[in-house]
């Protein structure tokens, strides 16, 4: 079974994945559509990343305030990458941090779907397997989020949901992490 080709759109594995949380910032977050659901799912992903000990990279756009305290409270020791570029890979610090992790799958969550998330995903899809978590991204309008998801999918990005990512990375109910993760999905 280990001989399975985990190509571009195959199942993701924890040892090859990193969670990227984009611009969940104090000045931007209040304007998001369905912001309660967005925050709930981003927190579920961050907590799940802790369970599996997945690396998490957090980004902040200059002048939009700090990352929400609820998110940073779950990420002790994580230092956000502050940048001015919409595409996270426009930041040398971000690019270096991702490269140092030596992981081939980026799992993206955050805001805004049609700007920073989409530009980062489309750029990354050239060199990484990219999963955008559809219920853990948002924009100021639902229409912009919808168009962003369509554009990313057309650009080779895999669209997943929070629970899809959690269960795909878990692989089995026969491990301790499954019991911990159940608390996040119930």
C-alpha positions in Angstrom: 0.0 0.0 0.0 2.9 2.4 0.6 3.7 2.2 -3.2 0.7 4.4 -3.9 1.5 7.4 -6.1 0.7 10.4 -4.0 0.7 12.7 -7.0 -0.7 16.2 -7.4 -4.3 15.4 -6.2 -3.7 12.3 -4.1 -4.3 12.0 -0.4 -2.2 14.2 1.9 0.0 12.9 4.7 0.9 14.5 7.9 4.6 14.1 7.5 4.5 16.2 4.3 2.0 18.9 5.3 2.2 22.4 6.8 -0.8 24.6 7.8 -0.6 28.2 6.6 -2.9 30.7 8.3 -3.2 33.9 6.3 -4.1 37.3 7.7 -6.5 36.4 10.5 -6.0 39.9 11.8 -7.9 42.2 14.1 -8.6 45.0 11.6 -9.6 42.8 8.7 -11.5 40.0 10.4 -14.6 42.0 11.4 -15.5 42.7 7.8 -15.5 39.1 6.7 -18.6 37.2 5.5 -19.6 34.3 7.9 -16.8 35.3 10.2 -18.0 33.1 13.1 -17.8 30.0 11.0 -14.4 31.1 9.6 -12.9 31.6 13.1 -14.4 28.3 14.3 -12.8 26.3 11.5 -9.4 28.1 11.6 -9.3 27.3 15.3 -10.2 23.7 14.6 -7.4 23.4 12.1 -4.9 25.1 14.4 -5.8 22.8 17.3 -5.7 19.8 15.1 -2.2 20.9 13.9 -1.1 20.9 17.5 -2.5 17.3 18.0 -0.4 16.0 15.0 2.5 18.4 15.7 2.1 19.8 12.2 4.1 23.0 11.6 2.0 26.1 11.3 3.1 29.3 9.6 1.0 32.5 10.3 1.2 35.6 8.1 0.1 39.1 8.7 -0.3 42.0 6.3 1.3 45.2 7.4 -1.0 47.8 9.1 -3.9 45.4 9.7 -3.2 44.7 13.3 -2.2 41.6 15.1 -3.4 38.1 14.4 -6.6 37.4 16.4 -5.7 36.6 20.1 -7.9 33.4 19.9 -5.7 32.1 17.1 -2.3 33.2 18.6 -3.4 31.8 21.9 -3.4 28.3 20.3 0.1 28.8 18.7 2.6 29.4 21.5 6.0 30.2 20.1 4.8 30.9 16.5 6.1 34.2 15.2 3.9 35.6 12.4 5.5 36.6 9.1 4.7 40.3 8.5 4.7 41.4 4.9 3.3 43.9 2.4 2.9 41.6 -0.6 -0.5 40.0 -1.3 1.2 36.7 -2.4 2.9 35.4 0.7 5.7 34.0 -1.5 6.5 37.7 -2.3 8.1 37.8 1.2 11.6 36.3 1.4 10.9 35.5 5.1 7.8 33.5 4.2 9.5 31.7 1.3 12.5 30.8 3.5 10.3 29.5 6.3 8.3 27.3 4.0 11.5 26.0 2.3 13.1 25.2 5.6 10.2 23.0 6.6 10.9 20.7 3.7 7.3 19.8 3.3 5.5 19.4 -0.1 1.9 20.1 0.9 0.5 23.5 1.9 -2.9 23.6 3.6 -4.2 27.1 3.4 -6.8 28.9 5.6 -7.5 32.6 6.3 -8.5 35.8 4.5 -9.1 37.3 2.1 -9.9 34.4 -0.2 -9.8 36.3 -3.4 -6.6 38.2 -2.6 -3.9 36.9 -0.4 -5.2 33.3 -0.2 -5.8 33.0 -3.9 -2.5 34.6 -5.0 -0.5 32.5 -2.5 -2.3 29.3 -3.6 -1.9 29.9 -7.3 1.7 30.8 -7.0 2.4 27.8 -4.7 0.6 25.3 -7.0 3.6 25.6 -9.3 5.9 23.9 -6.8 3.7 22.4 -4.0 0.6 20.4 -3.6 -1.9 23.0 -2.3 -5.1 22.4 -0.4 -7.3 25.4 0.3 -9.8 24.7 3.1 -13.1 26.1 1.7 -14.8 26.5 5.0 -11.8 28.1 6.7 -11.4 31.0 4.2 -13.5 34.1 3.6 -13.7 37.4 1.9 -15.8 40.5 2.6 -18.3 39.2 0.1 -19.5 35.6 -0.4 -19.2 36.2 -4.2 -15.5 37.0 -4.0 -15.0 33.8 -1.9 -16.9 31.7 -4.5 -15.0 33.1 -7.4 -11.7 32.6 -5.6 -12.5 28.9 -4.9 -13.3 28.4 -8.6 -10.2 30.2 -9.8 -7.9 28.3 -7.4 -9.5 24.9 -8.5 -8.9 25.8 -12.1 -5.3 26.6 -11.2 -4.6 23.2 -9.8 -5.4 23.8 -6.2 -7.3 21.1 -4.3 -10.4 22.4 -2.5 -11.1 20.6 0.8 -13.1 21.2 3.9 -11.9 21.3 7.5 -13.2 17.9 8.3 -11.8 16.4 5.0 -8.4 17.7 6.0 -8.6 16.4 9.5 -9.8 12.9 8.6 -7.4 12.6 5.6 -4.4 13.4 7.8 -5.6 11.1 10.5 -6.0 8.1 8.1 -7.3 5.8 10.9 -9.6 5.7 13.9 -7.1 3.4 15.6 -4.7 6.0 16.9 -4.7 8.3 19.9 -4.8 11.4 17.7 -8.2 10.3 16.5 -9.7 10.4 20.0 -8.4 14.0 20.5 -9.5 15.1 17.0 -13.1 13.8 17.7 -13.5 16.7 20.2 -12.9 19.1 17.4 -15.4 17.7 14.9 -18.3 17.0 17.3 
